[in-house]
Structure formats: structure tokens, C-alpha cells
Amino acid sequence: MPLYKHLHPRTVIILLLVTLLALPAILVSAQTIVEAPSAKEEITVTAWGTLQIIQTYKFVNVGNTTIPSTVISLPKAAYDITATDDLGTITSSVGNSETGKNVTVTFRYPLRGEVEGVVYKDAYTFSVRYTLASSAYLRQPEFGVFRLEFNASTGVEFPVAECVVIVILPEGSSFSSSEPAGSVRVMGLSPVVSYTFTGLEPKDEFHIQVSYHYLPIWGAFRPTLWVGTIAAITGVALLLRRRFRKAEIREEGVDVGLLRDFVNSLDEELGLWEDLDQLEQALDNGKLGRKDYNRRRRVLDERSRALSGSLSRLKQEVRQISARYARIVEQVEAAESEMAKLWNNFSRLRAQFRAGRLSRSSFENLEETHRRRAGKVRATIEAVIIELRSDLG
């Protein structure tokens, strides 16, 4: 005899209510689960009273359905909001909420999790760019001293394994202190402070405070005081000439647009390198079938050819701006040449591994060496990007 016939009617009703209350949790567990292995937030403090922010995410669909979009939470004061991936602009829409703005980002292609028993675990990298007025985040406690203070957030509804926050201070400033302590380096004439946060829960916030000195005119005179009035006048003349030349570029607009296109193309190149690497790893680890690998590889190869053509043209035009930009282009081309050599050498090793002529342990050791060298090449391109962005203001 069924067990429920021995139960009091009131007990049966209670059990039914408990089941109904538990149903949402059961449904949630069946929904798509997204992992974010990494996120990066790059904050540039410009000389024009704004903060230029780029938030980059890498998503992996580890659930059992396909997802076409996601929602990113931004501060209420954010404006000029766009979303991009390695191919360019992607569709996004902005809505307001009580706490801020919600940006719905539509992926260029839906991310598959598990479809008809086939595990895809599609990965996707994209960025959300926006602007904030620095007046809400920047204070000047005393003359020549500035303090940038803000609460950063992952902006997503699921955990983030590692989030790197990069603060690029104005050109000509000098770093003073930060809370928490960050890694400080100088790129061009801009101090750059980096922070790494791990194991973040959904929408976790982390407080960051950076203090720095910023007095460009006094900074221009300070070293010349040691060598007399004549040297000081010379230094001021050079400074004014440099500012005037920058003003000319901004007024004409052509060179600024050219530099911006060049920077965006270099960003795209770094993303393409990462996507190619992830695609090869997916095939090596058995997470991707040969058919899907071939399809995606064709798409990436087409992107690579198109990007190579546009970059070649941009390099030629940037090279003609000045001797300094010519040296920057040479630096980029040297890094690209080194990456091509690394990629070709490692491709031969990867072919041996896939053919069974190289053990997995040996391959992984060689792979670690390859990644370390490739990381240095990427760092060269990233340094160029930061330097050029400081020129754009």
C-alpha cells in the first residue's frame, strides 16, 4: 500500500508545499552555469577629467544549455558604453536599475554547454568600455596631491577566479601610495598600478585607493633648477613645443584617429593570439572535436588575414608620424616576429604530441616554457598599447 495513505492529510499538504518551495532551487540547478576564469579592469585617469574604463571577461559555459547573452552591472554614472570582442563591436543594450546600469551584451555566437550529450564548453572573451567623470572619484587633499578612490566590482552574477585591476595614472605624475598595496611600474611617462584579486563571489566589491603627485609644470622645471636658468628656459621651450605638437594632433583629429585604430588593432591581435591558443588547447585536451576545431580554425585564420592586412597599413601610416612612432612600430614588428617563431616551433612540438611521438609530461613541460616566452612577447605589445593610450589622453 502506498506510503502516503498512512499519512495524515495535513502532513501530505505540508510535504507538497515543501516540494513546491524547493522547485525553484531545482530549476536553478538545471540552468546554465557560467564560469569566469579571468577578468580584467583597466582604468585610465585622463588629463581631461574622465576615467576611461575597459572591463574584459573570459566566459566558459559549463552548463547544459546554450546562452546567447549576459548582463554586466556598471555604475549609474557610466556613459559612452560599448561592447566589443576580437572582431569589433557587438550588440549591447543599456537599462537603468536602482543601483546602477545593467548592460545586456549579446555574444557574437551563442555559447554552447552540453548539447545532445556532446560537451562543448564554449569559451568567449569580450570587453565593455565606458567613461566616468573623474570628479566623483578623484580628490585633491592638497596642492599637487591627488587621491583616486573607488569600489570596483566584478559586475557579474557568478564567481570570478581571478580579476586583475590596472590603474593608469596621468602622464607626468608620480605614484605615492595605494591601499591595498599594488604592483607599480612605469610605462612611458605614466605610472601603472596593478592589483590581483582571486576567488571572487558574484558582484564582490573591492576598495582601491591610489595617491599620486601631479604637477606637470613644476615637474618640468624641477630637474632644471640644478643646472641654472638657461637650462630651465630650454626645458620649458621643449615642454611647450611637445604640448603644442600634441595639441596640433588633437585639433586635426586625423592622427588621433589613426593612433586609436592602431591601438584597437593591437588589442585585437592580442585577443586573436589568445583565441588561437585556447582553440589548440581545447583540441589537445579532448574538449573539442576535429570538425568543430576545423570550423573555428577557419574563422580565426580569416580574422588573422584580415587583421594582418589592416595592421600593415596602419603601421605604415603610424611610422610616418615621427621617429618615435617609427621606433614603436619597429618594437611591435619585432615582438610579432618573435611570436611567429615561438608559434611555429611549438606547432611542430604539438604535432609530435598529437601523433603520439611525444609524451604528455614532456609536452606539458615544453608548453610551460613556451607560455613563459610568449608571455614576455605579449607584455611588450601591452606596454606599447599603454604608452599609445597615454598619448591619446
N, C-alpha and C positions, 0 to 999 in steps of 0.2 A: 504494500500500500504506500502511495506517495507520502513523503515526509510532511508536506505542508498540510495534510488532512489532520495531523496530530497537533497542529499549532492553533493557537487562539487567533481568531480573525484580526484582532488588534495587532498581534505580532506579525501577521502576514502583511498588514498595511505598512508597518514600520519598516520591514525588510524591503518592500517595494520602494518606499521613499528613500531609503539609504542607497538603493541601486540607482534611482534616478539622479540623486545628488552626485554619485560617483561617475555618472555617464560623461559629463564634460571632461573630467580628467582622463578618462579612457580615450575620448575623441582627440584630446590634445596630444596624447602619446602616439596616436596614429598619424598625426600631421607631420609635415615636412620639418626636418631638423636641419639647421644650417650651422656649420662651424666656420669660425673666422680665425684661421691660423695666424694672421697678421693684419695689423692696421697701422697706418702712419698719418700723423697730422703735422703738416708743415705750416708754420705761422711766420709770415714776413712782416716786420714792422717797417712801413714805408716812411719816407720823408714828407708824405702828403697827407698825413693824419688818418691813415687807414691801416687795417690789418688785412692782408691778403692770405687766405687760408685754403689749403688743399688737403682734404681728407681722402686717403686711399685705403681701400679694403680689398682683401682677398677672401672670397667666399668659397666654400665647398658644400655641396648638397649631399648630406649623408643620410637623408630620409628615404621615404619610399614613394614620393610623388615628385612631380615636376613643378618648379616655381619660376614664374616669369618676371618677378619684380621684388623689391624690398622697400622698406621705409627707413629713412635716416632722419634723426631728430637734430635740428640745428637751433642756435639761439634765435630769439624773437627778432633781434635787430639785424639779422643776416639779410643781405641783398645781393643782386647780381649773381644769382645762384645758377650754376650749370653742372651737368653731369657728363663725364667723358669716360671712354675706355681707350684702348690702344689704337682703335680705328678712327676715333674722333668723338663728336658729340653723340650722346644717347638721350632717349626721351626721358623727361622728368617733369613732374608737376608739384607745385608747392601749395600746401594748405596750412592754415593757422590753427594753433591749439592754445590752451590756457598757459602752457609753459614755454612755448616756442613755435617753431615752424617744422612741419613734417614734410619731407621731400620724398615723394614716391619715385623711385628710379626703376625704369623698365630695362631689363637686361637686353643686350643685343640678340642673344639667343636664350631660350628657356633653359634653366639648369635642371638636368635630369638627376634623379637619385637612383632608385631601383625601378626599372620598367620591365614588366613581364618576366621577372626573375633574373634580369640582367642588371648587374650593379655598375652604374656609370660613375657616380660621384663627381659630376661635372664641377670644375673649378672656374672661377671668373674673377678678374681684377678690374676695378673701376675706381673713379675718383669723383668727389663732389667738391666743386670750387665755389667760394663765396667771399664776400667782403664784409667787414665790420668797421664801424667808426672807432678809431682808437681812443677817443675821449672817454669812453665808458670803462676802459681797461688800463689806461695809462695815467700815471700821476707824476707830478714833479714836486717832490718834497722840498727841494732847494734848487737854487740856480745851477743848471748844468747837470743835475742828477735826475734820472727818470726811473720809475718803477712800473713794470708791466705785471699785472696781477689778474689771473683769470682761473676759472674752473673748467677744465677740459673734460669731455665725456666721450665714451665710445660711440654714443648716438645710435646704437643698435639694440635689438631685443634679445640677443643671445651672447654667450660668453666670447671673449676675445683672448686668444692665447698670449699674444704679445702685441703691445702697442708702443710705437716709437713716436715721441713728440719732439719736433725740431723747431726751435725759435731762432729766426734770423734777424739780428739786430741791425739798425741803420748803418749804412756805410760811414765810416769815420768815428763810430762810437767805440767805447772800451768797456768790456764786461767788468762788473763789480762783484756781484754775488747772486746766488739763487737758492730758493727753497722749493723742493728738495735739491740737493747737490746734483748738478748735471755734468755731462762731459762737454768741455769747452774747447773749441778750435777756431781758427780764423780762416775764412775763405775770401780771398781777395782783400777787401778792406772791411769786411763785415764779420763781427764775432757771431759764432753759431753755437747754440747751447742745445744739447740733446739729452732726452730722458727716455728711459725704457721702463715700461710697466708690464707686468706679466700676471696671468691668471685673473683677468678682469671679468666680473659678472655683468649681466645686462645693465647698460646705462650707468655703470660705475663712474663716479666723478673723481678727479684728482686735481688738487690745488697746486698751481705753479706760480711762483713769484720770481721775477728776474729784475735785478737792479743794474743800471749801467750809466756811464757818463757820456754825455753827448754835447759837445761844444765845438762844432767844425771849425769856426774861425779861430778860436783860441787854440785849437789843436794844430791849425796850420802855422800859427805864429810861435808856438811853444818851442819847437826844436831850433828855430832860427834865432831865438834870444841869445843862444850861446855863441853865435858867430857874428853878431853885430847887426846894425841897421840895414846895411846894404843887402845882406843875405835875406833879411826879413822882407824887404821890398820885393826881392826876386821871388821869394816863396809865395807872397801874396799875388804877384803877377801870374805865376804859374797856376795858382789855385783858381783865380778869376778866369783865366783862359780855359781851364778844364771845365769849369761850370758853364762858361759861355758856349763851349762846343757841345756840351750835353743839352743845353737849352735849345741850340740850333736843331739838334736831332729831334727833340721832342716837338718843336714847333713844326717842322716839316712833316713829321709823322711817319715818313717812309721808312727810315732806318729803325725806328722803334718797332714798327710792324714787322720788319724783316727779322730783327732780333727775337721778337716774340715767336714768330713762326719757327725760327731755328731752335729755340729752347723747347717749344712744344714737340718738334720733331725728334730732338734728342730724348725727351721724356718717352715718346712713343717707341724709340729704338730700345731703350732700357726695358720697357714693358714687353716688347717683342722677344727680346732675349730671354726674359723670364718665362714667357708663354711657351717658347720652344723647349726650354729646359724642362718645364713641367710636363709637356707632352711626351718627351722621351722617357722621363721617369715613370709616367703612367704606363707606358708600354713595357718598360723593364720590370715593373712591379706586378704586371698582370692585371692592372685595373682598367686597361683599355684594350679592346680587340684590335686586330690588324686593320679591319675595314674602317672602323671609326678613326684609327690613327692616320690612315692614308687620307681620309676625307679632311681631317683637321690640318694635317700637314700641308695639303694643297692650299688651304685657305691662308695658312701662315706664310707659305712661300710666296703667294700672290701679294700679301701685305708687305713682305720683305722687299720684293722687287719694286713695288710702288714707292715705298719709303726710301729705298736706295736712290731712286731717280730724283725725288723731291729734295732729299738731303744733299745730293750732288750739286743741284742748282743753288740751294741756299748757302752751301759752303763757299761756292764761287763768289756769291754776292757779299757774304759777310767778310770774306777775305779781303775784299777791296775797300772796306770801310777805313781801316788803318792798319799799321804794322802790328799793333797789339792784338787786334781781332784776327789778323793773319796767323799770329802765333797760337791763338786759341784754337783756330781751325786745325792747325798742324797737330796740336795736342790731341784733339778729338780723333783725327785720322790715325795717329799713332796708336791710340787706345783701340780703335776699331780693327786695325791691322793685327794687334796683339790678340784681341778676342777671336778673330777669324782663325789665327794659328792654333789657339787653345781649343777652339771648337773642332777644327779638322783633326787634330791629334787625338782628342778624346772620342771623336766619332769612330776612329779606327779601333780604339780600345773597346768601345761599346759594341761594335760589330763582332769583335772576337768573343766578347762575353755572350752575345746572343747566339753565336754559333757554337757555344759550348767549349771554346778553346781557352777560356779564362774563368777561373773560379770566382764565385760571388765575393768571397772575402778579399781576394786580390783586386777585383773590380771596385769594391767599395773603398778600399784604401787609395786607389788611384783617383777615384771620384772625389774623395775628400781633398786631395792635393789640387785637383782641377778646380774645385769650387773656391778654394782659397785664392788661387791665382786669378780666377775670373772675378772674384770679389774686389780685388785690387784694381782691376780694369774698370769695373763698374764705378768704383769710388772716384776714379779720375773723371769720368763723364759727369757724375753727380756734382763734383766740385766745379766743373765748368758751368753746369746749369745754375748753381747757386751764384756764381760770380756774374753770369749774364743777367740773372734776375735782379741782382743788386744794381746793375746798370739801368734796368727798366724802371727802378724806383718802386 
